């Protein structure tokens, strides 16, 4: 998870930097984890619509690609949070 967005202490968070890093990382090293982190960063900037759209595509790819159940569950949990306009924080309990 991106510590710049997920840290429980607001003073440590830097959503703009996290988004910049997540975008670059998800392009350079595509993976479910890196794409999930990109959605997390989008939500942290307050762009829940973009986070939701990104996460929905990612979740579909995970299901079609037969990703492990724990990965699918984590992606779904994060999507549910974005639908409620809630960013993911370190205290969030996800698989």
Secondary structure as UniProt FT lines:
FT   HELIX           3..6
FT   HELIX           10..12
FT   HELIX           15..28
FT   HELIX           32..44
FT   TURN            45..46
FT   HELIX           48..64
FT   TURN            65..66
FT   HELIX           69..83
FT   TURN            84..85
FT   TURN            90..91
//
